[in-house]
Amino acid sequence: MTLEELRALQTTDPPKEERVDIRNVVIDMDVPVKTRAQQYLEQIKNPYAFRCGEVGVNVEFTPGGKTLQEAMISYLKVLQA
């Protein structure tokens, strides 16, 4: 997924039934962090709009805050611990 594609996803608000359920995302914890991030993005389709069960989730980042990449790396490292 390119940076331009990620930026375009920030402004989308798909219906809940079109969003990927994050509970179905499976990450191989034995591969490098970059590969795990790629696995996540491939499976989740839109990291800014997904669902957890019946709950739609929209993710936003504040200016000057962590980038999506930084947040994903932090999250994946926590899972590994």
N, C-alpha and C positions, 0 to 999 in steps of 0.2 A: 504494500500500500504506500503510495507516495504522499508527501507532505501536502500537496495540493488536494488530493483525495480526502485526507484527514480533515483539512480545513473546511472542505465542502460539507462533510458530515456534521460539523458543529452546528450548522444552521438547519438541519433537517429535524423533523419531529414525526417519525413514522407512527402509525397506529400500534397499539400494544401488541396486537396479534401478529404483526409483521416483525417484531423485535425478537432477537435471539434470547433464549432463557439462559442466563449466566450459569445456572446450575448444571447445564449440559456441556459446558466448556471443560475440556480435559487438557491439562498441561503436563508435559513430560518434564519432571523436575530433575532428570538426569542430564539434560542438555544445557548449554550455556544460556545466560540470561537473554541475550539477543534473540536466540532461537525461540525461547519461551515467549518473548514478546511477540514475535512473528506468529507463533501458534495461536496466541490469544487473539490477535487482530484478525487472522484468517477465520477463526471460529465465531467471534462475536459480531463480525461484519461492521458494526457501528459502535465504537467504544464510548460514544456520547449518548447513545439511546439504546438501551437494552431492557430486559425485564428479569425479574426474579420471581418465578411463579406467576402470579396474576398481577404483580405490582410493576408498573412501568417506571423505569429509572432514567432520568436525564442528568448528565454530568456536565458541570461547568467549572472552568478554572479562572481564578482571579488574575488580573494583570499583575505581572511581577511575581506570581506564585510559581509552583513547580510546573514544568512542562508535562505533557502527557507521558513522554518517554521517561522522565524522572519519576513520575508517580507510578508508572507501570513497573519500573525496575525496583522501586522500593517495595511495592506490593508483592512482586514475585520473590524477592529476597526474604520477606517475612514468611511466605509460604514454605520456603526451603528450610527455615530454622526449626 
